[in-house]
Amino acid sequence: MAIRQMLRRSLSSEKRSAEVPKGHCAVYVGENEKKRFVIPVSYLNHPSFQELLYQAEEEFGFHHPMGGLTIPCSEDIFIDLTSQLSRT
């Protein structure tokens, strides 16, 4: 599956930071300026989050310019989504 390949490649990147706690992953979000967020990996299974992953695949394929998973949406949309997911 393409998403698994994208995540595997992102998580195995040499830029992976020790600051990321177990069970979490770092993502870069933004339309122009990219901001780093650390999220629980459980978010990756949620259908709304998977839609963002599909958008990332469409825009970047498997080459992510930040060295990690890059999500091409506004920070506001990302924060709204992750806020909703943290309540469930």
Contacts in CASP RR format, 6 or more apart in sequence:
PFRMAT RR
TARGET T0000
AUTHOR 0000-0000-0000
METHOD contacts of the structure
MODEL  1
MAIRQMLRRSLSSEKRSAEVPKGHCAVYVGENEKKRFVIPVSYLNHPSFQ
ELLYQAEEEFGFHHPMGGLTIPCSEDIFIDLTSQLSRT
2 57 0 8 1.000
3 44 0 8 1.000
3 50 0 8 1.000
3 53 0 8 1.000
3 54 0 8 1.000
3 57 0 8 1.000
5 62 0 8 1.000
6 53 0 8 1.000
6 56 0 8 1.000
6 57 0 8 1.000
6 61 0 8 1.000
6 62 0 8 1.000
6 69 0 8 1.000
7 25 0 8 1.000
7 44 0 8 1.000
7 69 0 8 1.000
9 62 0 8 1.000
10 25 0 8 1.000
10 64 0 8 1.000
10 67 0 8 1.000
10 68 0 8 1.000
10 69 0 8 1.000
11 25 0 8 1.000
13 67 0 8 1.000
13 68 0 8 1.000
15 67 0 8 1.000
15 68 0 8 1.000
16 26 0 8 1.000
16 68 0 8 1.000
17 26 0 8 1.000
19 26 0 8 1.000
19 38 0 8 1.000
20 26 0 8 1.000
20 38 0 8 1.000
21 38 0 8 1.000
23 40 0 8 1.000
23 41 0 8 1.000
24 38 0 8 1.000
24 39 0 8 1.000
24 40 0 8 1.000
24 41 0 8 1.000
25 38 0 8 1.000
25 39 0 8 1.000
25 41 0 8 1.000
25 44 0 8 1.000
25 69 0 8 1.000
26 36 0 8 1.000
26 37 0 8 1.000
26 38 0 8 1.000
26 68 0 8 1.000
26 69 0 8 1.000
27 36 0 8 1.000
27 37 0 8 1.000
27 38 0 8 1.000
27 39 0 8 1.000
27 68 0 8 1.000
27 69 0 8 1.000
27 70 0 8 1.000
27 71 0 8 1.000
28 34 0 8 1.000
28 35 0 8 1.000
28 36 0 8 1.000
28 37 0 8 1.000
28 64 0 8 1.000
28 66 0 8 1.000
28 67 0 8 1.000
28 68 0 8 1.000
28 69 0 8 1.000
28 70 0 8 1.000
28 71 0 8 1.000
29 35 0 8 1.000
29 37 0 8 1.000
29 70 0 8 1.000
29 71 0 8 1.000
29 73 0 8 1.000
29 75 0 8 1.000
29 78 0 8 1.000
30 71 0 8 1.000
30 72 0 8 1.000
30 73 0 8 1.000
30 74 0 8 1.000
30 75 0 8 1.000
30 78 0 8 1.000
31 72 0 8 1.000
31 73 0 8 1.000
31 74 0 8 1.000
34 66 0 8 1.000
34 70 0 8 1.000
35 75 0 8 1.000
36 66 0 8 1.000
37 78 0 8 1.000
37 82 0 8 1.000
39 82 0 8 1.000
43 49 0 8 1.000
43 82 0 8 1.000
43 85 0 8 1.000
44 50 0 8 1.000
44 53 0 8 1.000
46 85 0 8 1.000
48 81 0 8 1.000
48 84 0 8 1.000
48 85 0 8 1.000
49 81 0 8 1.000
49 85 0 8 1.000
52 71 0 8 1.000
52 73 0 8 1.000
52 78 0 8 1.000
52 81 0 8 1.000
53 69 0 8 1.000
53 71 0 8 1.000
55 71 0 8 1.000
55 72 0 8 1.000
55 73 0 8 1.000
56 64 0 8 1.000
56 69 0 8 1.000
56 70 0 8 1.000
56 71 0 8 1.000
56 72 0 8 1.000
59 72 0 8 1.000
60 70 0 8 1.000
60 72 0 8 1.000
64 70 0 8 1.000
71 78 0 8 1.000
END
